[in-house]
Amino acid sequence: MKLSRTRAATFTAAITAVATAGITVGATTASAEPMDSEKIRREVSPTKVFDHLRAFQRIADQNGGTRASGTPGYEASARYVERQLRDAGYTTERQYFPFTYTEILGETVRENSPTARDFDNHVMTASPSTPEGGVTADLVRPANLGCTADDWAGVAAAGKIAIVQRGTCAFAVKSQQAKTAGAAAVIIYNNAIGELNGTLGDNPQGVAPTTGITQADGQALVAEMANGPVNLTVDLRTLVEQRETFNVIAETKRGSSDDVVMLGSHLDSVVGGAGINDNASGSSTILAVAQAINSPKYALKGKVRFAWWGAEETGLVGSTHYVAGLTQAQKDAIRTYLNFDMLGSPNFQIGVYDANNSGKANPADAKISPGSVETEKFFTDYFDGIGQPWSDAVVSGRSDYKAFADNGIAFGGVFSGGDGIKTAEQVTKFGGTAGVAYDPNYHTERDDISNVNRTSIDIMSDAVAHAALTLAQDPTLVP
């Protein structure tokens, strides 16, 4: 949905005024002061965000190196958030739900012929185990990317190990199609430089034991297959069980409940790491915003609601559960949902979710709900107004905005990048290194406090604070 010319001019003028000089809005209480986003941007400082990041790192260090849902590290992370919120005047709520917990106990991919070597690999979250002793068999590959039955037509996959390139469809679909064709295990190799850390979703059905390897290793194996059979052993051992976890929800007491601006960030890490960039960076930023914006000096027309999602890493379970429990009236009351997943990537971009598909890179099945284009424009106008370069971030459906988009709720947000590859054009905008992932330590044990870029946090935290306050002051900026 495009803005009319008059509406667009009004919208741009309003955002530019806020970004440069601030706006004054009528107070809702006697103690409220004239407001501009510069004040709250100063309050939500990188120092404040890093205070929270260090707290999450300590929690991981004290709990086996992880903050994954269903573990003591997640419980401690939630308690920290709740304590900080209560001190800032909020009433917090836990929203419980079941999910599928997966822990990797062992992962081996060994080539037996024509050479003998082991490959670094990462078992997909929610993957079943191979039989005891693993699967030893020749490699087979589909005609295409393994997303349809036609891709496997004529492939003698029974009892074999399938090797498939990443792309087009979800990892679970590739695994399901390979298993239907008879494959005993599946190796998915990346379609870009870097390790492949993926998930099969929450409680996937009909999947084979599945792991991920790098693009280089995958291409090398495929090249070897052209010269004759390639025999591998794949031994994946996983713990998969049902556990319970929860979301943490809080909202400002001031503001209309009929006009809600919602900010969300997943609180959980992967099992194999502390998850400080992914996603303590987002959790810490919205926590700092929540602490600042609840002051009576800020006049709010609409409520600001905050969510720290559980079990995002196992298939967006917490946010999906939350949206499924809303009535239509409650959905309608959310003016826009702002998602903040990874804000401090070491090789960062300043990405804005590309709702209008100007980057021409959105998957065909990515849903764009009404108001999302205007939410994108809100962020891009802000960055343009302060002279900050930005780039389009693909709306891939891989983060917690998906459930909101699927239910017709406007969404948007900023994203510093995950396992995608930084382009030369982005290097001219943001610095860094072309041809390398935005976060080379994505989903690994190396995602610790040293994995967060302070410049990215500084730019992104300003944008988050500006969005929360300005949209709560004038919710009509998103129609």
Summary of the structure (lengths in Angstrom):
residues: 479
radius of gyration: 22.9
end to end distance: 9.8
largest distance: 79.9
contacts: 1819
relative contact order: 0.17
helix: 34%
strand: 23%
